[in-house]
Amino acid sequence: MKTDDLIDALAAGLEPVRPARLDPALLAWAGGAAAVAVVLLLGARSDLAQALQAPTPWLKAIYTATLAQAAIWAAMRLGRPGVDPRPALFALLALVGAAVTWGGIETALKPPDQRMAGWLGQTWDVCGLNILLVSAFAGPLVFLSARRLAPTRPTAAGLALGLASGGLAATAYGLLHCGEATAAFVATWYTLGIAAAGLIGAAVGRFALRW
């Protein structure tokens, strides 16, 4: 058989392979695990039904869930060799930048004697820690959802998966437990909690995602 005929025979019937992606079922379970962790460890707020009728919890959830989605996008791009992750990373930075800008404008419009209270709220010292705690329950499932990926930069991929875990945790925390309402509070303390989860994810990914 000639070489060209052999190549044609080997190539016959080949179909393009769908790009690997995070397992959506495991991501859904991760979100559920975060919600259960909030209820069991921190407790649901007593006025939950009434609070969810207001726009504030949902605005917080939009921010944190969108961060989680952008981090998932980044993880998928980092998990495909040769794919540029920068569009997803720019999206993450843009979301944080928009939140910080919104929080800054909101703070500037407040009377000077109310600015610090609006920024710190009542729970600034535990908010990030609570998000980090809840992310510990979502994180293993998020990492398992990436088992089909092949990241060439495991630390960066772990960072993205950690941010996704933090975003899911912050979404559950903001909807079910936290009553803080200002954009400045969310832009600072929620973001720091998610970032901390990302740093832990980077440390884990350095070893767990190597292949």
PLY file of the C-alpha trace (Angstrom):
ply
format ascii 1.0
element vertex 211
property float x
property float y
property float z
element edge 210
property int vertex1
property int vertex2
end_header
0.00 0.00 0.00
1.27 3.43 -0.87
1.87 5.97 1.86
-0.87 8.27 0.58
-3.35 5.40 0.52
-2.39 4.44 4.07
-2.92 8.01 5.30
-6.31 8.18 3.57
-7.33 4.86 5.13
-6.31 5.98 8.62
-8.11 9.31 8.22
-11.33 7.79 6.92
-14.29 8.23 9.21
-12.60 10.66 11.57
-14.94 13.15 13.20
-14.05 16.31 15.12
-13.91 15.87 18.87
-16.01 18.21 20.97
-13.86 20.46 23.18
-13.65 19.28 26.76
-15.60 21.28 29.29
-16.44 21.23 32.96
-19.13 18.73 33.92
-22.35 20.78 34.36
-23.92 18.20 36.66
-21.01 18.37 39.08
-21.09 22.17 38.94
-24.78 22.07 39.84
-23.97 19.76 42.74
-21.25 22.18 43.82
-23.80 24.99 43.95
-26.12 22.78 45.96
-23.31 21.85 48.34
-22.59 25.52 48.91
-26.24 26.21 49.72
-26.41 23.29 52.15
-23.18 24.40 53.82
-24.55 27.91 54.34
-27.76 26.61 55.92
-26.09 24.01 58.14
-22.99 25.94 59.21
-24.14 29.56 59.22
-27.92 29.37 59.19
-30.42 30.93 56.84
-31.46 34.46 57.70
-34.70 34.66 59.64
-36.34 37.02 57.15
-35.27 35.04 54.09
-38.64 34.91 52.34
-39.15 38.65 52.73
-35.53 39.50 51.87
-35.66 37.61 48.58
-38.50 39.84 47.43
-36.11 42.81 47.38
-33.64 43.37 44.52
-30.49 43.60 46.67
-29.84 39.88 47.26
-30.37 39.19 43.58
-28.02 41.97 42.52
-25.34 40.46 44.77
-26.08 37.04 43.29
-25.78 38.37 39.73
-22.32 39.71 40.51
-21.00 36.62 42.27
-22.62 34.12 39.89
-21.25 36.03 36.90
-17.80 35.92 38.48
-18.20 32.17 38.90
-19.24 31.83 35.26
-16.28 33.87 34.05
-13.95 31.76 36.19
-15.44 28.57 34.72
-14.85 30.00 31.24
-11.24 30.76 32.21
-10.77 27.24 33.58
-12.07 25.70 30.36
-9.73 27.80 28.24
-6.80 27.01 30.51
-7.72 23.33 30.30
-7.36 23.21 26.52
-3.74 23.31 25.39
-3.03 26.15 22.99
-6.18 28.15 23.80
-5.66 31.76 24.86
-7.19 32.32 28.34
-6.90 36.11 28.20
-10.49 36.87 27.07
-11.87 35.10 30.14
-9.31 36.71 32.43
-10.19 40.14 31.04
-13.86 39.39 31.71
-13.05 38.58 35.34
-11.11 41.81 35.76
-13.86 43.81 34.06
-16.51 42.42 36.41
-14.45 43.26 39.47
-13.66 46.69 38.06
-17.34 47.40 37.43
-18.24 46.34 40.99
-15.49 48.49 42.51
-16.55 51.47 40.40
-20.18 51.03 41.40
-19.20 50.75 45.05
-17.01 53.83 44.82
-19.77 55.91 43.25
-22.27 54.71 45.84
-19.88 55.59 48.66
-19.11 59.02 47.21
-22.82 59.85 47.09
-23.33 59.03 50.76
-22.93 61.64 53.50
-19.34 61.57 54.79
-20.37 60.28 58.21
-22.07 57.23 56.64
-19.35 56.15 54.24
-17.32 53.99 56.59
-20.40 52.24 57.93
-21.59 51.52 54.40
-18.23 50.06 53.45
-17.64 47.94 56.56
-21.22 47.01 57.35
-21.69 44.78 60.38
-19.85 41.68 59.18
-16.78 42.82 57.24
-14.50 40.83 59.52
-16.24 37.49 58.92
-17.66 37.84 55.41
-14.58 36.68 53.52
-13.92 33.89 56.00
-17.49 32.63 55.69
-17.25 32.58 51.89
-13.96 30.72 52.14
-15.51 28.21 54.54
-18.44 27.52 52.24
-16.15 27.27 49.20
-14.40 24.35 50.88
-17.59 22.33 50.31
-18.12 23.45 46.72
-14.45 23.25 45.72
-13.94 19.45 45.56
-16.91 19.09 43.20
-15.72 21.98 41.06
-12.30 20.36 40.74
-13.89 17.00 39.92
-15.91 18.67 37.19
-12.63 19.56 35.44
-11.29 16.01 35.27
-11.64 15.89 31.46
-9.49 18.98 30.96
-5.77 18.93 30.24
-4.30 22.16 31.63
-0.70 22.92 30.76
-0.66 25.57 33.50
-2.12 23.74 36.50
-1.57 26.59 38.95
-3.49 29.06 36.77
-6.22 26.50 36.10
-6.46 25.82 39.84
-6.79 29.55 40.45
-9.71 29.71 38.02
-11.40 26.69 39.60
-10.88 28.20 43.06
-12.47 31.44 41.91
-15.40 29.47 40.52
-15.78 27.71 43.88
-15.64 31.05 45.68
-18.19 32.57 43.33
-20.63 29.73 43.94
-20.05 29.98 47.69
-20.54 33.75 47.68
-23.77 33.41 45.71
-25.24 30.98 48.23
-23.95 33.06 51.13
-25.36 36.32 49.76
-28.79 34.88 49.01
-29.33 32.74 52.10
-27.42 34.30 54.98
-25.83 37.72 54.50
-27.96 40.82 54.95
-25.32 43.38 53.91
-26.68 45.52 51.11
-24.17 48.11 49.92
-22.26 47.78 46.67
-19.07 48.91 48.42
-19.34 46.05 50.91
-19.93 43.44 48.21
-17.23 44.82 45.91
-14.69 44.63 48.74
-15.41 41.79 51.14
-17.20 39.39 48.81
-14.49 39.86 46.21
-11.75 39.28 48.77
-13.42 36.06 49.94
-13.66 34.80 46.36
-10.04 35.81 45.72
-8.92 33.87 48.80
-10.70 30.77 47.48
-8.89 31.33 44.18
-5.49 31.42 45.87
-6.20 28.15 47.67
-7.37 26.68 44.37
-4.10 27.72 42.76
-2.12 25.92 45.47
-4.26 22.80 45.09
-4.21 22.91 41.31
-0.43 23.03 41.20
-0.44 19.40 42.32
-3.95 18.07 41.64
-4.12 19.15 38.00
-0.69 18.00 36.86
-0.63 15.29 34.19
0 1
1 2
2 3
3 4
4 5
5 6
6 7
7 8
8 9
9 10
10 11
11 12
12 13
13 14
14 15
15 16
16 17
17 18
18 19
19 20
20 21
21 22
22 23
23 24
24 25
25 26
26 27
27 28
28 29
29 30
30 31
31 32
32 33
33 34
34 35
35 36
36 37
37 38
38 39
39 40
40 41
41 42
42 43
43 44
44 45
45 46
46 47
47 48
48 49
49 50
50 51
51 52
52 53
53 54
54 55
55 56
56 57
57 58
58 59
59 60
60 61
61 62
62 63
63 64
64 65
65 66
66 67
67 68
68 69
69 70
70 71
71 72
72 73
73 74
74 75
75 76
76 77
77 78
78 79
79 80
80 81
81 82
82 83
83 84
84 85
85 86
86 87
87 88
88 89
89 90
90 91
91 92
92 93
93 94
94 95
95 96
96 97
97 98
98 99
99 100
100 101
101 102
102 103
103 104
104 105
105 106
106 107
107 108
108 109
109 110
110 111
111 112
112 113
113 114
114 115
115 116
116 117
117 118
118 119
119 120
120 121
121 122
122 123
123 124
124 125
125 126
126 127
127 128
128 129
129 130
130 131
131 132
132 133
133 134
134 135
135 136
136 137
137 138
138 139
139 140
140 141
141 142
142 143
143 144
144 145
145 146
146 147
147 148
148 149
149 150
150 151
151 152
152 153
153 154
154 155
155 156
156 157
157 158
158 159
159 160
160 161
161 162
162 163
163 164
164 165
165 166
166 167
167 168
168 169
169 170
170 171
171 172
172 173
173 174
174 175
175 176
176 177
177 178
178 179
179 180
180 181
181 182
182 183
183 184
184 185
185 186
186 187
187 188
188 189
189 190
190 191
191 192
192 193
193 194
194 195
195 196
196 197
197 198
198 199
199 200
200 201
201 202
202 203
203 204
204 205
205 206
206 207
207 208
208 209
209 210
